[in-house]
Amino acid sequence: MNPEPYEDHAPGDPTALPAALGLGLLAVGGWLLTTTRPWQKPGHALTLALTWTASGALLICGLALLARCVRSVHGGGATDSATAPEP
């Protein structure tokens, strides 16, 4: 038996975990936002404000994580002419 692998595998994508966390934060923030609808079940104003603030913060953090991952994956090759080094 040969214990050596057939091919050498790369260590993996370093942006996979932050992207998954960002998607999870978006899911939880969206769920929290839809469960605190005041037009279906009126509640205390402080409770509504806290849950909407928490869901908004989760949504913004999730979007920021996803944007950072997309920028690191797709933004590596583009250079701006203003920031390009002189020959």
Biotite code that builds the C-alpha atoms (Angstrom):
import biotite.structure as struc

atoms = struc.array([
    struc.Atom([0.000, 0.000, 0.000], chain_id="A", res_id=1, res_name="MET", atom_name="CA", element="C"),
    struc.Atom([1.192, 3.432, -0.932], chain_id="A", res_id=2, res_name="ASN", atom_name="CA", element="C"),
    struc.Atom([0.456, 6.053, 1.775], chain_id="A", res_id=3, res_name="PRO", atom_name="CA", element="C"),
    struc.Atom([1.325, 8.915, -0.594], chain_id="A", res_id=4, res_name="GLU", atom_name="CA", element="C"),
    struc.Atom([-1.588, 10.887, -2.067], chain_id="A", res_id=5, res_name="PRO", atom_name="CA", element="C"),
    struc.Atom([-2.119, 10.817, -5.814], chain_id="A", res_id=6, res_name="TYR", atom_name="CA", element="C"),
    struc.Atom([-2.021, 14.587, -6.121], chain_id="A", res_id=7, res_name="GLU", atom_name="CA", element="C"),
    struc.Atom([-1.003, 17.470, -3.926], chain_id="A", res_id=8, res_name="ASP", atom_name="CA", element="C"),
    struc.Atom([-3.989, 19.499, -2.713], chain_id="A", res_id=9, res_name="HIS", atom_name="CA", element="C"),
    struc.Atom([-3.874, 23.200, -2.015], chain_id="A", res_id=10, res_name="ALA", atom_name="CA", element="C"),
    struc.Atom([-4.646, 24.318, 1.542], chain_id="A", res_id=11, res_name="PRO", atom_name="CA", element="C"),
    struc.Atom([-8.058, 25.713, 0.546], chain_id="A", res_id=12, res_name="GLY", atom_name="CA", element="C"),
    struc.Atom([-9.777, 29.022, 0.078], chain_id="A", res_id=13, res_name="ASP", atom_name="CA", element="C"),
    struc.Atom([-9.015, 31.444, 2.938], chain_id="A", res_id=14, res_name="PRO", atom_name="CA", element="C"),
    struc.Atom([-12.218, 33.407, 2.254], chain_id="A", res_id=15, res_name="THR", atom_name="CA", element="C"),
    struc.Atom([-14.588, 30.451, 2.623], chain_id="A", res_id=16, res_name="ALA", atom_name="CA", element="C"),
    struc.Atom([-15.099, 30.762, 6.375], chain_id="A", res_id=17, res_name="LEU", atom_name="CA", element="C"),
    struc.Atom([-15.707, 34.556, 6.414], chain_id="A", res_id=18, res_name="PRO", atom_name="CA", element="C"),
    struc.Atom([-18.088, 34.224, 3.469], chain_id="A", res_id=19, res_name="ALA", atom_name="CA", element="C"),
    struc.Atom([-20.037, 31.477, 5.234], chain_id="A", res_id=20, res_name="ALA", atom_name="CA", element="C"),
    struc.Atom([-20.153, 33.587, 8.397], chain_id="A", res_id=21, res_name="LEU", atom_name="CA", element="C"),
    struc.Atom([-21.409, 36.558, 6.378], chain_id="A", res_id=22, res_name="GLY", atom_name="CA", element="C"),
    struc.Atom([-24.174, 34.453, 4.834], chain_id="A", res_id=23, res_name="LEU", atom_name="CA", element="C"),
    struc.Atom([-25.104, 33.167, 8.279], chain_id="A", res_id=24, res_name="GLY", atom_name="CA", element="C"),
    struc.Atom([-25.290, 36.700, 9.671], chain_id="A", res_id=25, res_name="LEU", atom_name="CA", element="C"),
    struc.Atom([-27.495, 37.738, 6.758], chain_id="A", res_id=26, res_name="LEU", atom_name="CA", element="C"),
    struc.Atom([-29.786, 34.782, 7.389], chain_id="A", res_id=27, res_name="ALA", atom_name="CA", element="C"),
    struc.Atom([-30.091, 35.443, 11.118], chain_id="A", res_id=28, res_name="VAL", atom_name="CA", element="C"),
    struc.Atom([-30.562, 39.183, 10.594], chain_id="A", res_id=29, res_name="GLY", atom_name="CA", element="C"),
    struc.Atom([-33.260, 38.600, 7.994], chain_id="A", res_id=30, res_name="GLY", atom_name="CA", element="C"),
    struc.Atom([-35.014, 36.072, 10.175], chain_id="A", res_id=31, res_name="TRP", atom_name="CA", element="C"),
    struc.Atom([-34.935, 38.435, 13.152], chain_id="A", res_id=32, res_name="LEU", atom_name="CA", element="C"),
    struc.Atom([-36.252, 41.270, 11.010], chain_id="A", res_id=33, res_name="LEU", atom_name="CA", element="C"),
    struc.Atom([-39.191, 39.200, 9.738], chain_id="A", res_id=34, res_name="THR", atom_name="CA", element="C"),
    struc.Atom([-40.125, 37.901, 13.180], chain_id="A", res_id=35, res_name="THR", atom_name="CA", element="C"),
    struc.Atom([-40.437, 41.393, 14.687], chain_id="A", res_id=36, res_name="THR", atom_name="CA", element="C"),
    struc.Atom([-43.090, 42.829, 12.397], chain_id="A", res_id=37, res_name="ARG", atom_name="CA", element="C"),
    struc.Atom([-45.095, 45.407, 14.387], chain_id="A", res_id=38, res_name="PRO", atom_name="CA", element="C"),
    struc.Atom([-48.042, 45.372, 11.964], chain_id="A", res_id=39, res_name="TRP", atom_name="CA", element="C"),
    struc.Atom([-48.833, 41.742, 12.884], chain_id="A", res_id=40, res_name="GLN", atom_name="CA", element="C"),
    struc.Atom([-48.143, 41.735, 16.598], chain_id="A", res_id=41, res_name="LYS", atom_name="CA", element="C"),
    struc.Atom([-47.772, 45.115, 18.235], chain_id="A", res_id=42, res_name="PRO", atom_name="CA", element="C"),
    struc.Atom([-45.220, 45.109, 20.990], chain_id="A", res_id=43, res_name="GLY", atom_name="CA", element="C"),
    struc.Atom([-43.406, 47.478, 23.241], chain_id="A", res_id=44, res_name="HIS", atom_name="CA", element="C"),
    struc.Atom([-41.514, 50.212, 21.405], chain_id="A", res_id=45, res_name="ALA", atom_name="CA", element="C"),
    struc.Atom([-38.253, 49.428, 23.204], chain_id="A", res_id=46, res_name="LEU", atom_name="CA", element="C"),
    struc.Atom([-38.451, 45.742, 22.252], chain_id="A", res_id=47, res_name="THR", atom_name="CA", element="C"),
    struc.Atom([-39.105, 46.613, 18.623], chain_id="A", res_id=48, res_name="LEU", atom_name="CA", element="C"),
    struc.Atom([-36.273, 49.131, 18.563], chain_id="A", res_id=49, res_name="ALA", atom_name="CA", element="C"),
    struc.Atom([-33.799, 46.659, 20.077], chain_id="A", res_id=50, res_name="LEU", atom_name="CA", element="C"),
    struc.Atom([-34.703, 43.800, 17.753], chain_id="A", res_id=51, res_name="THR", atom_name="CA", element="C"),
    struc.Atom([-34.689, 45.991, 14.652], chain_id="A", res_id=52, res_name="TRP", atom_name="CA", element="C"),
    struc.Atom([-31.344, 47.474, 15.682], chain_id="A", res_id=53, res_name="THR", atom_name="CA", element="C"),
    struc.Atom([-29.891, 44.014, 16.263], chain_id="A", res_id=54, res_name="ALA", atom_name="CA", element="C"),
    struc.Atom([-31.207, 42.711, 12.947], chain_id="A", res_id=55, res_name="SER", atom_name="CA", element="C"),
    struc.Atom([-29.895, 45.779, 11.119], chain_id="A", res_id=56, res_name="GLY", atom_name="CA", element="C"),
    struc.Atom([-26.472, 45.347, 12.701], chain_id="A", res_id=57, res_name="ALA", atom_name="CA", element="C"),
    struc.Atom([-26.408, 41.672, 11.718], chain_id="A", res_id=58, res_name="LEU", atom_name="CA", element="C"),
    struc.Atom([-27.412, 42.503, 8.151], chain_id="A", res_id=59, res_name="LEU", atom_name="CA", element="C"),
    struc.Atom([-24.761, 45.217, 7.825], chain_id="A", res_id=60, res_name="ILE", atom_name="CA", element="C"),
    struc.Atom([-22.024, 43.004, 9.292], chain_id="A", res_id=61, res_name="CYS", atom_name="CA", element="C"),
    struc.Atom([-23.000, 40.150, 6.994], chain_id="A", res_id=62, res_name="GLY", atom_name="CA", element="C"),
    struc.Atom([-22.917, 42.405, 3.948], chain_id="A", res_id=63, res_name="LEU", atom_name="CA", element="C"),
    struc.Atom([-19.546, 43.820, 4.974], chain_id="A", res_id=64, res_name="ALA", atom_name="CA", element="C"),
    struc.Atom([-18.060, 40.335, 5.352], chain_id="A", res_id=65, res_name="LEU", atom_name="CA", element="C"),
    struc.Atom([-19.397, 39.209, 1.996], chain_id="A", res_id=66, res_name="LEU", atom_name="CA", element="C"),
    struc.Atom([-18.211, 42.377, 0.274], chain_id="A", res_id=67, res_name="ALA", atom_name="CA", element="C"),
    struc.Atom([-14.731, 41.932, 1.731], chain_id="A", res_id=68, res_name="ARG", atom_name="CA", element="C"),
    struc.Atom([-14.584, 38.326, 0.524], chain_id="A", res_id=69, res_name="CYS", atom_name="CA", element="C"),
    struc.Atom([-15.790, 39.225, -2.957], chain_id="A", res_id=70, res_name="VAL", atom_name="CA", element="C"),
    struc.Atom([-13.321, 42.092, -3.152], chain_id="A", res_id=71, res_name="ARG", atom_name="CA", element="C"),
    struc.Atom([-10.415, 39.861, -2.113], chain_id="A", res_id=72, res_name="SER", atom_name="CA", element="C"),
    struc.Atom([-11.364, 37.141, -4.612], chain_id="A", res_id=73, res_name="VAL", atom_name="CA", element="C"),
    struc.Atom([-12.294, 39.272, -7.621], chain_id="A", res_id=74, res_name="HIS", atom_name="CA", element="C"),
    struc.Atom([-10.346, 42.470, -7.030], chain_id="A", res_id=75, res_name="GLY", atom_name="CA", element="C"),
    struc.Atom([-6.785, 41.164, -7.167], chain_id="A", res_id=76, res_name="GLY", atom_name="CA", element="C"),
    struc.Atom([-6.024, 41.629, -10.868], chain_id="A", res_id=77, res_name="GLY", atom_name="CA", element="C"),
    struc.Atom([-7.484, 45.095, -11.499], chain_id="A", res_id=78, res_name="ALA", atom_name="CA", element="C"),
    struc.Atom([-5.134, 48.058, -11.278], chain_id="A", res_id=79, res_name="THR", atom_name="CA", element="C"),
    struc.Atom([-6.047, 51.679, -11.670], chain_id="A", res_id=80, res_name="ASP", atom_name="CA", element="C"),
    struc.Atom([-3.991, 53.830, -14.040], chain_id="A", res_id=81, res_name="SER", atom_name="CA", element="C"),
    struc.Atom([-3.656, 56.507, -11.355], chain_id="A", res_id=82, res_name="ALA", atom_name="CA", element="C"),
    struc.Atom([-2.105, 54.068, -8.892], chain_id="A", res_id=83, res_name="THR", atom_name="CA", element="C"),
    struc.Atom([-0.067, 52.067, -11.425], chain_id="A", res_id=84, res_name="ALA", atom_name="CA", element="C"),
    struc.Atom([3.697, 52.333, -10.957], chain_id="A", res_id=85, res_name="PRO", atom_name="CA", element="C"),
    struc.Atom([5.646, 54.341, -13.511], chain_id="A", res_id=86, res_name="GLU", atom_name="CA", element="C"),
    struc.Atom([7.851, 52.295, -15.894], chain_id="A", res_id=87, res_name="PRO", atom_name="CA", element="C"),
])
